Amino acid sequence: MRSTGRRPRWPAALAWGMPVAALLSLFVAVPAHADSMRDNEYWLDEYGITDAWKSSKGAGVKVAIIDSGVDGSHPDLKGAVVGGTDVSGAGSSNGQKGIGEEPVHGTLVASLLAGKGHGGKGNATRPDGVVGVAPEAQLLTVSTWLGSNNPAGKGIDEQIPEAVRWAVDHGAKVINMSLSSTSPAWPVSWDSAFLYAEQHDVVIVAAAGNRESGMTQVGAPATIPGVVAVAGLKKDGSPSQGSSTQGITIAVSAPAEGLVGAVPGTGYANWSGSSGAAPIVAGVAALIRSKYPDMKAAQVINRIIRSAKPAGKPVPNSIYGWGILDADAAVNADVAPVTVSPLPSLQEWITIHRRNQPSPPPSSTSQPSQGTANPSSSLPQPTTPVALPPEQLDSALPATLVIGFGVLLVLILLGGATHLLILRRRSVTEERSQNTS
């Protein structure tokens, strides 16, 4: 799907130069009784996550959460957050202060992805609180101002690329983006950052968006080639009407209704939204990368979508993508290896669609605030592929047309002259015949 440089309208839940929203359809604070939270996490058993834990819990994998900020002091997230930053100019330097229109959003997302739970009355295998899909993964939090005017004056078209680059430079192997816009388009300024992640073998997972937030189709960044776009499902596995959208970029579907999660402080909440479906899939990506540390991003993505349970026709389709997430199969099944991602390449997209637009500078602008930078960041920065100028791509066509029309004209003239010559000879013959008689 082609993006333009125009600024689309984003829902109020995420505002920037172009509107981007945190995808929180329903938020209801509940009493802080952690012992009931784990019982409400139906997706852990029904989607094969507890079976996947027999071989992987995400250890050794860094997952970046680009969101409103993650409260690492919550009992279920203690020890999970290993680094962070703020790219909005309005948050805390470690990215743990909740900001924007939905300051609780990032903590909700983080708990679904890598919550550790706590306590459990001596039962270490079933702790109280929220246990995430990858409870042994390490989190990087990158706080962004979403959903309303940023008091620091920094727009999303600047925040998002800075956030993506920071995450890559600090070792993230998976990036979760539970945010979206009402448009499939994205700013040109995002191109090089998402390409940077693609070229550094990072899996990016994004929420498809919520109809309840005013979205009628999948919005950016879930429309960016190479990004794993996640649609939302009801508890019974059918498509969610309010907590999802549809579009040709959907890769896979996951639970988006009847969710629970941690909120800053010590509390919990019931909530819904494709914002919750995305970290469930991102958590599975972390499980895969932990079990197969040398596996490339293309194969990680391939395992997630090829192992999904088919739903809808044809496969893939605009509602379920390749199907419904099956975490156990994604982690443990025999899946034929690939060397190229089954999703489109951003590099190829840029080459085709950005021909007449200047490429954004490839250098990273983010500054580390916590954690150790990934050694790979010292490598030469990849450059955005530059398409051939239009005159070089099209110059052969006019010449071919001129030559072709020239040859056709000559043939027409020759044919006409020959026809006239035949008619003339016939006329002379008939005239001689009449004179003889």
C-alpha positions as a Markdown table, in Angstrom:
| # | Residue | x | y | z |
|---|---|---|---|---|
| 1 | Met | 0.0 | 0.0 | 0.0 |
| 2 | Arg | 1.5 | 3.3 | -1.0 |
| 3 | Ser | 2.1 | 6.0 | 1.5 |
| 4 | Thr | 2.3 | 9.7 | 0.8 |
| 5 | Gly | 4.0 | 12.5 | 2.5 |
| 6 | Arg | 0.7 | 14.1 | 3.4 |
| 7 | Arg | -0.3 | 14.2 | 7.1 |
| 8 | Pro | -3.3 | 12.1 | 7.8 |
| 9 | Arg | -5.7 | 12.6 | 10.7 |
| 10 | Trp | -4.9 | 10.5 | 13.7 |
| 11 | Pro | -7.4 | 9.7 | 16.5 |
| 12 | Ala | -7.3 | 11.7 | 19.6 |
| 13 | Ala | -5.6 | 8.8 | 21.4 |
| 14 | Leu | -2.3 | 9.6 | 19.7 |
| 15 | Ala | -1.7 | 13.1 | 18.3 |
| 16 | Trp | 1.4 | 14.4 | 16.5 |
| 17 | Gly | 1.8 | 16.2 | 13.3 |
| 18 | Met | -0.2 | 13.4 | 11.9 |
| 19 | Pro | -2.6 | 11.8 | 14.4 |
| 20 | Val | -1.4 | 8.6 | 16.0 |
| 21 | Ala | -3.3 | 6.9 | 18.7 |
| 22 | Ala | -2.6 | 4.4 | 21.5 |
| 23 | Leu | -5.2 | 1.7 | 20.8 |
| 24 | Leu | -7.0 | 1.5 | 24.1 |
| 25 | Ser | -10.7 | 0.8 | 23.4 |
| 26 | Leu | -11.8 | 0.2 | 26.9 |
| 27 | Phe | -10.2 | 1.0 | 30.2 |
| 28 | Val | -11.8 | 0.1 | 33.5 |
| 29 | Ala | -9.7 | 0.3 | 36.7 |
| 30 | Val | -10.3 | -2.6 | 39.0 |
| 31 | Pro | -9.3 | -3.2 | 42.7 |
| 32 | Ala | -5.7 | -4.3 | 43.1 |
| 33 | His | -6.4 | -7.9 | 43.8 |
| 34 | Ala | -3.6 | -9.6 | 42.0 |
| 35 | Asp | -4.6 | -13.1 | 42.8 |
| 36 | Ser | -7.5 | -13.0 | 40.3 |
| 37 | Met | -5.5 | -11.6 | 37.4 |
| 38 | Arg | -3.8 | -14.7 | 36.3 |
| 39 | Asp | -7.1 | -16.6 | 36.2 |
| 40 | Asn | -8.4 | -14.1 | 33.7 |
| 41 | Glu | -5.6 | -14.5 | 31.2 |
| 42 | Tyr | -7.4 | -17.0 | 29.0 |
| 43 | Trp | -5.0 | -16.5 | 26.1 |
| 44 | Leu | -2.1 | -18.1 | 27.9 |
| 45 | Asp | -3.7 | -21.6 | 27.7 |
| 46 | Glu | -6.1 | -21.2 | 24.7 |
| 47 | Tyr | -3.4 | -19.9 | 22.4 |
| 48 | Gly | -0.7 | -22.4 | 23.2 |
| 49 | Ile | 1.5 | -20.0 | 25.2 |
| 50 | Thr | 1.8 | -22.2 | 28.3 |
| 51 | Asp | 2.8 | -25.1 | 26.1 |
| 52 | Ala | 5.4 | -22.9 | 24.4 |
| 53 | Trp | 6.9 | -22.1 | 27.8 |
| 54 | Lys | 8.1 | -25.7 | 28.0 |
| 55 | Ser | 10.9 | -24.7 | 25.6 |
| 56 | Ser | 11.2 | -20.9 | 25.9 |
| 57 | Lys | 10.1 | -18.0 | 28.1 |
| 58 | Gly | 12.0 | -15.3 | 26.2 |
| 59 | Ala | 15.2 | -15.3 | 28.2 |
| 60 | Gly | 18.0 | -13.2 | 26.7 |
| 61 | Val | 15.8 | -11.2 | 24.3 |
| 62 | Lys | 15.4 | -7.5 | 24.5 |
| 63 | Val | 12.0 | -6.2 | 23.4 |
| 64 | Ala | 11.4 | -2.4 | 23.0 |
| 65 | Ile | 8.0 | -1.0 | 23.8 |
| 66 | Ile | 7.4 | 2.3 | 21.9 |
| 67 | Asp | 4.5 | 3.7 | 23.9 |
| 68 | Ser | 3.4 | 6.1 | 26.6 |
| 69 | Gly | 6.1 | 4.9 | 29.0 |
| 70 | Val | 6.4 | 1.8 | 31.2 |
| 71 | Asp | 6.3 | 1.8 | 35.0 |
| 72 | Gly | 9.1 | -0.6 | 35.8 |
| 73 | Ser | 8.3 | -0.4 | 39.6 |
| 74 | His | 5.0 | -2.2 | 39.3 |
| 75 | Pro | 5.2 | -5.5 | 41.2 |
| 76 | Asp | 4.6 | -7.5 | 38.0 |
| 77 | Leu | 7.3 | -5.7 | 36.1 |
| 78 | Lys | 10.1 | -5.5 | 38.7 |
| 79 | Gly | 13.4 | -6.5 | 37.0 |
| 80 | Ala | 11.8 | -6.6 | 33.6 |
| 81 | Val | 12.7 | -3.1 | 32.4 |
| 82 | Val | 16.5 | -3.0 | 31.7 |
| 83 | Gly | 16.7 | 0.3 | 29.9 |
| 84 | Gly | 14.7 | 3.2 | 28.5 |
| 85 | Thr | 14.6 | 6.7 | 27.1 |
| 86 | Asp | 12.1 | 9.5 | 26.3 |
| 87 | Val | 11.8 | 10.8 | 22.8 |
| 88 | Ser | 9.0 | 13.3 | 23.4 |
| 89 | Gly | 10.9 | 15.9 | 25.4 |
| 90 | Ala | 8.1 | 15.7 | 28.0 |
| 91 | Gly | 8.8 | 12.5 | 29.8 |
| 92 | Ser | 11.4 | 11.1 | 32.2 |
| 93 | Ser | 14.9 | 10.3 | 30.9 |
| 94 | Asn | 14.4 | 6.6 | 31.6 |
| 95 | Gly | 11.1 | 6.3 | 29.8 |
| 96 | Gln | 9.2 | 5.1 | 32.8 |
| 97 | Lys | 6.9 | 8.1 | 33.4 |
| 98 | Gly | 3.5 | 7.7 | 31.9 |
| 99 | Ile | 2.8 | 10.6 | 29.4 |
| 100 | Gly | 0.3 | 11.6 | 26.7 |
| 101 | Glu | -3.5 | 11.2 | 26.7 |
| 102 | Glu | -3.3 | 7.6 | 28.0 |
| 103 | Pro | -0.3 | 7.5 | 30.4 |
| 104 | Val | -1.3 | 4.0 | 31.6 |
| 105 | His | -1.2 | 2.5 | 28.2 |
| 106 | Gly | 2.5 | 1.5 | 28.0 |
| 107 | Thr | 2.4 | -0.3 | 31.3 |
| 108 | Leu | -0.7 | -2.3 | 30.2 |
| 109 | Val | 1.1 | -3.3 | 27.0 |
| 110 | Ala | 4.3 | -4.2 | 28.9 |
| 111 | Ser | 2.5 | -6.4 | 31.4 |
| 112 | Leu | 0.9 | -8.5 | 28.6 |
| 113 | Leu | 4.2 | -8.9 | 26.9 |
| 114 | Ala | 6.6 | -9.6 | 29.7 |
| 115 | Gly | 4.9 | -9.4 | 33.1 |
| 116 | Lys | 6.5 | -11.6 | 35.7 |
| 117 | Gly | 3.6 | -11.7 | 38.2 |
| 118 | His | 4.6 | -11.8 | 41.8 |
| 119 | Gly | 3.9 | -13.7 | 45.1 |
| 120 | Gly | 1.6 | -16.6 | 44.5 |
| 121 | Lys | 1.4 | -17.9 | 48.1 |
| 122 | Gly | 4.4 | -20.1 | 47.6 |
| 123 | Asn | 3.3 | -21.4 | 44.1 |
| 124 | Ala | 6.2 | -20.2 | 41.9 |
| 125 | Thr | 4.7 | -21.8 | 38.9 |
| 126 | Arg | 1.5 | -19.8 | 39.1 |
| 127 | Pro | 2.2 | -16.4 | 40.6 |
| 128 | Asp | -0.4 | -13.7 | 41.4 |
| 129 | Gly | -0.7 | -10.7 | 39.1 |
| 130 | Val | -0.2 | -10.5 | 35.3 |
| 131 | Val | 2.1 | -13.0 | 33.7 |
| 132 | Gly | 3.2 | -11.9 | 30.2 |
| 133 | Val | 3.7 | -14.1 | 27.1 |
| 134 | Ala | 7.5 | -13.8 | 27.5 |
| 135 | Pro | 8.0 | -13.4 | 31.2 |
| 136 | Glu | 11.8 | -13.8 | 31.0 |
| 137 | Ala | 12.3 | -11.2 | 28.2 |
| 138 | Gln | 14.0 | -7.9 | 28.9 |
| 139 | Leu | 12.1 | -4.7 | 28.2 |
| 140 | Leu | 13.3 | -1.4 | 26.8 |
| 141 | Thr | 10.8 | 1.4 | 27.2 |
| 142 | Val | 10.7 | 4.4 | 24.8 |
| 143 | Ser | 8.2 | 7.0 | 25.9 |
| 144 | Thr | 6.4 | 9.0 | 23.3 |
| 145 | Trp | 3.6 | 11.6 | 23.6 |
| 146 | Leu | 0.5 | 10.3 | 22.0 |
| 147 | Gly | -3.1 | 11.4 | 21.7 |
| 148 | Ser | -2.9 | 15.1 | 22.4 |
| 149 | Asn | -0.7 | 18.1 | 21.8 |
| 150 | Asn | 2.8 | 17.5 | 23.1 |
| 151 | Pro | 3.7 | 20.3 | 25.5 |
| 152 | Ala | 7.3 | 19.9 | 24.4 |
| 153 | Gly | 6.2 | 20.7 | 20.9 |
| 154 | Lys | 7.8 | 17.6 | 19.4 |
| 155 | Gly | 5.6 | 15.8 | 16.8 |
| 156 | Ile | 5.1 | 12.1 | 16.2 |
| 157 | Asp | 6.7 | 12.3 | 12.7 |
| 158 | Glu | 9.9 | 13.1 | 14.6 |
| 159 | Gln | 9.4 | 11.0 | 17.8 |
| 160 | Ile | 8.7 | 7.7 | 16.0 |
| 161 | Pro | 11.8 | 7.4 | 13.9 |
| 162 | Glu | 13.9 | 8.5 | 16.8 |
| 163 | Ala | 12.3 | 5.8 | 19.0 |
| 164 | Val | 12.8 | 3.1 | 16.4 |
| 165 | Arg | 16.5 | 3.9 | 16.0 |
| 166 | Trp | 17.1 | 4.1 | 19.7 |
| 167 | Ala | 15.5 | 0.7 | 20.2 |
| 168 | Val | 17.7 | -0.9 | 17.4 |
| 169 | Asp | 20.8 | 0.8 | 18.7 |
| 170 | His | 20.2 | -0.6 | 22.2 |
| 171 | Gly | 19.8 | -4.2 | 21.2 |
| 172 | Ala | 16.1 | -4.7 | 20.7 |
| 173 | Lys | 15.4 | -7.8 | 18.6 |
| 174 | Val | 11.7 | -7.2 | 18.7 |
| 175 | Ile | 9.8 | -3.8 | 18.8 |
| 176 | Asn | 6.2 | -3.5 | 19.8 |
| 177 | Met | 4.1 | -0.6 | 18.6 |
| 178 | Ser | 0.6 | -0.6 | 20.0 |
| 179 | Leu | -0.3 | 2.6 | 18.2 |
| 180 | Ser | -1.9 | 3.5 | 14.9 |
| 181 | Ser | -3.4 | 6.2 | 12.7 |
| 182 | Thr | -6.6 | 6.6 | 10.7 |
| 183 | Ser | -4.6 | 6.6 | 7.5 |
| 184 | Pro | -2.5 | 3.9 | 5.8 |
| 185 | Ala | 0.0 | 6.7 | 5.0 |
| 186 | Trp | 3.1 | 7.5 | 7.0 |
| 187 | Pro | 5.6 | 10.4 | 6.8 |
| 188 | Val | 8.7 | 10.1 | 4.6 |
| 189 | Ser | 10.7 | 10.8 | 7.8 |
| 190 | Trp | 9.8 | 7.2 | 9.0 |
| 191 | Asp | 11.2 | 5.4 | 6.0 |
| 192 | Ser | 14.9 | 5.3 | 7.0 |
| 193 | Ala | 14.2 | 4.4 | 10.6 |
| 194 | Phe | 12.0 | 1.4 | 9.7 |
| 195 | Leu | 14.5 | 0.5 | 7.0 |
| 196 | Tyr | 17.2 | 0.7 | 9.7 |
| 197 | Ala | 15.4 | -1.8 | 11.8 |
| 198 | Glu | 14.8 | -4.1 | 8.7 |
| 199 | Gln | 18.5 | -4.0 | 7.9 |
| 200 | His | 19.5 | -4.8 | 11.5 |
| 201 | Asp | 17.3 | -7.9 | 11.6 |
| 202 | Val | 14.7 | -6.5 | 14.0 |
| 203 | Val | 11.1 | -7.8 | 14.1 |
| 204 | Ile | 8.5 | -5.0 | 14.4 |
| 205 | Val | 5.0 | -5.8 | 15.5 |
| 206 | Ala | 2.2 | -3.2 | 15.3 |
| 207 | Ala | -1.5 | -3.1 | 16.2 |
| 208 | Ala | -4.0 | -2.9 | 13.3 |
| 209 | Gly | -6.2 | -0.2 | 15.0 |
| 210 | Asn | -9.6 | -0.1 | 16.5 |
| 211 | Arg | -12.9 | 0.8 | 14.9 |
| 212 | Glu | -14.1 | 2.1 | 18.3 |
| 213 | Ser | -11.3 | 4.7 | 17.9 |
| 214 | Gly | -12.7 | 5.9 | 14.6 |
| 215 | Met | -10.5 | 3.8 | 12.4 |
| 216 | Thr | -12.1 | 2.1 | 9.3 |
| 217 | Gln | -9.0 | 0.5 | 7.9 |
| 218 | Val | -5.5 | -0.6 | 9.0 |
| 219 | Gly | -3.4 | 2.5 | 9.7 |
| 220 | Ala | 0.3 | 3.2 | 9.8 |
| 221 | Pro | 2.7 | 1.8 | 11.1 |
| 222 | Ala | 0.9 | -1.5 | 10.6 |
| 223 | Thr | 0.8 | -0.7 | 6.8 |
| 224 | Ile | 4.6 | -0.3 | 6.5 |
| 225 | Pro | 6.1 | -3.2 | 4.5 |
| 226 | Gly | 7.8 | -5.7 | 6.7 |
| 227 | Val | 5.9 | -4.8 | 9.8 |
| 228 | Val | 3.8 | -7.6 | 11.4 |
| 229 | Ala | 0.3 | -6.2 | 11.6 |
| 230 | Val | -1.9 | -7.8 | 14.2 |
| 231 | Ala | -5.7 | -7.8 | 14.1 |
| 232 | Gly | -7.9 | -8.3 | 17.2 |
| 233 | Leu | -10.2 | -11.2 | 18.1 |
| 234 | Lys | -13.1 | -11.7 | 20.6 |
| 235 | Lys | -12.7 | -14.2 | 23.4 |
| 236 | Asp | -14.4 | -16.8 | 21.2 |
| 237 | Gly | -11.8 | -16.3 | 18.4 |
| 238 | Ser | -14.1 | -14.4 | 16.0 |
| 239 | Pro | -13.1 | -11.0 | 14.6 |
| 240 | Ser | -13.5 | -8.1 | 17.0 |
| 241 | Gln | -15.8 | -5.4 | 15.7 |
| 242 | Gly | -14.6 | -2.6 | 18.0 |
| 243 | Ser | -11.1 | -3.7 | 18.8 |
| 244 | Ser | -9.7 | -4.3 | 15.4 |
| 245 | Thr | -9.8 | -3.1 | 11.8 |
| 246 | Gln | -9.2 | -4.9 | 8.5 |
| 247 | Gly | -6.9 | -4.5 | 5.6 |
| 248 | Ile | -4.5 | -6.4 | 3.2 |
| 249 | Thr | -1.5 | -5.9 | 5.4 |
| 250 | Ile | -2.9 | -8.0 | 8.3 |
| 251 | Ala | -0.4 | -10.7 | 9.1 |
| 252 | Val | -2.0 | -12.6 | 12.0 |
| 253 | Ser | -4.8 | -12.3 | 14.6 |
| 254 | Ala | -4.7 | -12.5 | 18.4 |
| 255 | Pro | -6.9 | -11.7 | 21.4 |
| 256 | Ala | -8.0 | -8.1 | 21.8 |
| 257 | Glu | -11.1 | -8.4 | 24.1 |
| 258 | Gly | -11.5 | -9.3 | 27.7 |
| 259 | Leu | -7.9 | -8.4 | 28.5 |
| 260 | Val | -6.3 | -7.6 | 31.9 |
| 261 | Gly | -3.2 | -5.7 | 32.6 |
| 262 | Ala | -1.1 | -3.8 | 35.0 |
| 263 | Val | -1.3 | 0.0 | 35.4 |
| 264 | Pro | 1.2 | 2.4 | 37.0 |
| 265 | Gly | 1.6 | 2.0 | 40.7 |
| 266 | Thr | 0.3 | -1.3 | 42.0 |
| 267 | Gly | -3.1 | -1.5 | 40.2 |
| 268 | Tyr | -4.7 | -3.6 | 37.4 |
| 269 | Ala | -7.3 | -3.0 | 34.7 |
| 270 | Asn | -9.7 | -4.8 | 32.4 |
| 271 | Trp | -9.3 | -3.5 | 28.9 |
| 272 | Ser | -9.7 | -4.2 | 25.2 |
| 273 | Gly | -8.0 | -3.1 | 22.0 |
| 274 | Ser | -5.7 | -4.3 | 19.3 |
| 275 | Ser | -3.1 | -2.7 | 21.5 |
| 276 | Gly | -3.3 | -5.9 | 23.5 |
| 277 | Ala | -3.2 | -8.2 | 20.6 |
| 278 | Ala | 0.1 | -6.8 | 19.4 |
| 279 | Pro | 2.2 | -7.5 | 22.5 |
| 280 | Ile | 0.9 | -11.0 | 22.6 |
| 281 | Val | 2.3 | -11.6 | 19.1 |
| 282 | Ala | 5.5 | -9.6 | 20.0 |
| 283 | Gly | 5.9 | -11.9 | 23.0 |
| 284 | Val | 5.7 | -15.0 | 20.8 |
| 285 | Ala | 8.4 | -13.4 | 18.6 |
| 286 | Ala | 10.6 | -13.1 | 21.7 |
| 287 | Leu | 10.0 | -16.7 | 22.6 |
| 288 | Ile | 11.1 | -17.8 | 19.2 |
| 289 | Arg | 14.2 | -15.6 | 19.2 |
| 290 | Ser | 15.1 | -16.9 | 22.6 |
| 291 | Lys | 14.9 | -20.6 | 21.6 |
| 292 | Tyr | 16.6 | -19.9 | 18.3 |
| 293 | Pro | 19.1 | -17.1 | 19.0 |
| 294 | Asp | 20.7 | -17.3 | 15.5 |
| 295 | Met | 17.4 | -17.2 | 13.6 |
| 296 | Lys | 16.9 | -14.3 | 11.3 |
| 297 | Ala | 13.9 | -12.0 | 11.5 |
| 298 | Ala | 12.5 | -13.3 | 8.2 |
| 299 | Gln | 12.3 | -16.8 | 9.6 |
| 300 | Val | 10.8 | -15.6 | 12.9 |
| 301 | Ile | 8.0 | -13.8 | 11.0 |
| 302 | Asn | 7.6 | -16.8 | 8.8 |
| 303 | Arg | 7.1 | -19.2 | 11.8 |
| 304 | Ile | 4.5 | -16.9 | 13.3 |
| 305 | Ile | 2.3 | -16.6 | 10.3 |
| 306 | Arg | 2.8 | -20.0 | 8.7 |
| 307 | Ser | 2.0 | -21.8 | 12.0 |
| 308 | Ala | -1.2 | -19.7 | 12.5 |
| 309 | Lys | -4.5 | -21.6 | 12.4 |
| 310 | Pro | -6.1 | -20.7 | 9.1 |
| 311 | Ala | -9.3 | -18.7 | 9.4 |
| 312 | Gly | -11.4 | -17.0 | 6.7 |
| 313 | Lys | -10.9 | -17.4 | 2.9 |
| 314 | Pro | -8.7 | -17.0 | 1.1 |
| 315 | Val | -5.6 | -17.3 | 3.2 |
| 316 | Pro | -4.3 | -14.7 | 3.8 |
| 317 | Asn | -7.3 | -12.4 | 4.0 |
| 318 | Ser | -8.0 | -8.9 | 5.2 |
| 319 | Ile | -9.6 | -9.9 | 8.5 |
| 320 | Tyr | -7.4 | -12.7 | 10.0 |
| 321 | Gly | -4.3 | -12.4 | 7.8 |
| 322 | Trp | -2.7 | -15.9 | 7.7 |
| 323 | Gly | -4.8 | -16.9 | 10.6 |
| 324 | Ile | -5.1 | -17.1 | 14.4 |
| 325 | Leu | -2.0 | -17.1 | 16.5 |
| 326 | Asp | -0.7 | -20.5 | 17.7 |
| 327 | Ala | 2.2 | -19.8 | 20.1 |
| 328 | Asp | 3.1 | -23.5 | 20.7 |
| 329 | Ala | 3.3 | -24.2 | 16.9 |
| 330 | Ala | 5.2 | -21.0 | 16.2 |
| 331 | Val | 7.9 | -21.9 | 18.8 |
| 332 | Asn | 8.0 | -25.7 | 18.5 |
| 333 | Ala | 6.6 | -26.9 | 15.2 |
| 334 | Asp | 8.6 | -27.9 | 12.2 |
| 335 | Val | 8.3 | -25.0 | 9.9 |
| 336 | Ala | 10.1 | -24.9 | 6.5 |
| 337 | Pro | 12.9 | -22.4 | 6.7 |
| 338 | Val | 13.0 | -19.3 | 4.5 |
| 339 | Thr | 15.6 | -16.7 | 3.7 |
| 340 | Val | 13.3 | -14.0 | 2.7 |
| 341 | Ser | 10.4 | -12.7 | 4.8 |
| 342 | Pro | 6.9 | -13.6 | 3.6 |
| 343 | Leu | 6.0 | -10.0 | 4.1 |
| 344 | Pro | 6.9 | -7.3 | 1.6 |
| 345 | Ser | 10.3 | -5.6 | 1.8 |
| 346 | Leu | 10.4 | -1.9 | 2.8 |
| 347 | Gln | 13.6 | -1.4 | 0.8 |
| 348 | Glu | 11.9 | -2.5 | -2.4 |
| 349 | Trp | 8.9 | -0.3 | -1.6 |
| 350 | Ile | 11.0 | 2.8 | -1.1 |
| 351 | Thr | 12.8 | 2.2 | -4.3 |
| 352 | Ile | 9.6 | 2.1 | -6.2 |
| 353 | His | 7.4 | 4.6 | -4.4 |
| 354 | Arg | 9.8 | 7.3 | -3.2 |
| 355 | Arg | 11.4 | 8.2 | -6.6 |
| 356 | Asn | 10.3 | 11.8 | -6.5 |
| 357 | Gln | 10.9 | 12.5 | -2.8 |
| 358 | Pro | 14.2 | 13.2 | -1.1 |
| 359 | Ser | 15.5 | 10.4 | 1.1 |
| 360 | Pro | 15.7 | 11.3 | 4.8 |
| 361 | Pro | 19.1 | 11.3 | 6.4 |
| 362 | Pro | 20.1 | 7.8 | 7.5 |
| 363 | Ser | 22.1 | 8.8 | 10.6 |
| 364 | Ser | 20.7 | 8.0 | 14.0 |
| 365 | Thr | 19.6 | 11.0 | 16.1 |
| 366 | Ser | 18.8 | 9.2 | 19.4 |
| 367 | Gln | 21.0 | 9.5 | 22.4 |
| 368 | Pro | 21.3 | 6.7 | 24.9 |
| 369 | Ser | 19.9 | 7.4 | 28.4 |
| 370 | Gln | 20.1 | 3.9 | 29.9 |
| 371 | Gly | 21.5 | 0.6 | 29.1 |
| 372 | Thr | 24.4 | -0.4 | 26.9 |
| 373 | Ala | 24.3 | 0.4 | 23.2 |
| 374 | Asn | 24.2 | -2.6 | 20.8 |
| 375 | Pro | 27.7 | -3.1 | 19.4 |
| 376 | Ser | 26.2 | -3.3 | 15.9 |
| 377 | Ser | 25.4 | 0.4 | 16.1 |
| 378 | Ser | 29.0 | 1.1 | 15.4 |
| 379 | Leu | 28.6 | -0.4 | 12.0 |
| 380 | Pro | 28.2 | 2.0 | 9.0 |
| 381 | Gln | 24.7 | 3.4 | 8.9 |
| 382 | Pro | 22.6 | 1.8 | 6.1 |
| 383 | Thr | 21.4 | 4.3 | 3.5 |
| 384 | Thr | 17.9 | 4.5 | 2.2 |
| 385 | Pro | 17.9 | 3.0 | -1.3 |
| 386 | Val | 17.8 | 5.7 | -4.0 |
| 387 | Ala | 15.6 | 5.1 | -7.0 |
| 388 | Leu | 16.9 | 5.9 | -10.4 |
| 389 | Pro | 15.8 | 9.3 | -11.6 |
| 390 | Pro | 12.7 | 9.2 | -13.8 |
| 391 | Glu | 14.6 | 10.3 | -16.9 |
| 392 | Gln | 16.9 | 7.4 | -16.5 |
| 393 | Leu | 14.1 | 4.9 | -16.0 |
| 394 | Asp | 12.0 | 6.2 | -18.9 |
| 395 | Ser | 14.5 | 7.5 | -21.4 |
| 396 | Ala | 14.5 | 4.3 | -23.5 |
| 397 | Leu | 10.7 | 4.4 | -24.0 |
| 398 | Pro | 10.5 | 7.6 | -26.0 |
| 399 | Ala | 13.3 | 6.5 | -28.3 |
| 400 | Thr | 11.6 | 3.2 | -28.9 |
| 401 | Leu | 8.4 | 4.9 | -29.7 |
| 402 | Val | 10.0 | 7.3 | -32.2 |
| 403 | Ile | 11.8 | 4.5 | -34.0 |
| 404 | Gly | 8.7 | 2.3 | -34.0 |
| 405 | Phe | 6.5 | 5.1 | -35.4 |
| 406 | Gly | 9.2 | 5.9 | -38.0 |
| 407 | Val | 9.4 | 2.4 | -39.2 |
| 408 | Leu | 5.6 | 2.2 | -39.4 |
| 409 | Leu | 5.4 | 5.4 | -41.4 |
| 410 | Val | 8.0 | 4.2 | -43.9 |
| 411 | Leu | 6.1 | 0.9 | -44.3 |
| 412 | Ile | 2.8 | 2.8 | -44.8 |
| 413 | Leu | 4.5 | 5.0 | -47.5 |
| 414 | Leu | 6.0 | 2.1 | -49.2 |
| 415 | Gly | 2.7 | 0.2 | -49.2 |
| 416 | Gly | 0.9 | 3.2 | -50.6 |
| 417 | Ala | 3.5 | 3.9 | -53.3 |
| 418 | Thr | 3.4 | 0.2 | -54.4 |
| 419 | His | -0.4 | 0.3 | -54.5 |
| 420 | Leu | -0.4 | 3.4 | -56.6 |
| 421 | Leu | 2.2 | 1.9 | -59.0 |
| 422 | Ile | 0.0 | -1.2 | -59.5 |
| 423 | Leu | -3.1 | 0.9 | -60.2 |
| 424 | Arg | -1.2 | 3.0 | -62.6 |
| 425 | Arg | 0.1 | 0.0 | -64.5 |
| 426 | Arg | -3.4 | -1.5 | -64.7 |
| 427 | Ser | -4.7 | 1.9 | -66.1 |
| 428 | Val | -2.0 | 1.9 | -68.8 |
| 429 | Thr | -2.7 | -1.7 | -69.8 |
| 430 | Glu | -6.5 | -1.1 | -70.1 |
| 431 | Glu | -5.8 | 2.1 | -72.1 |
| 432 | Arg | -3.6 | 0.2 | -74.6 |
| 433 | Ser | -6.2 | -2.6 | -74.9 |
| 434 | Gln | -8.9 | -0.1 | -75.8 |
| 435 | Asn | -6.7 | 1.6 | -78.4 |
| 436 | Thr | -6.0 | -1.8 | -80.1 |
| 437 | Ser | -9.6 | -2.7 | -80.3 |
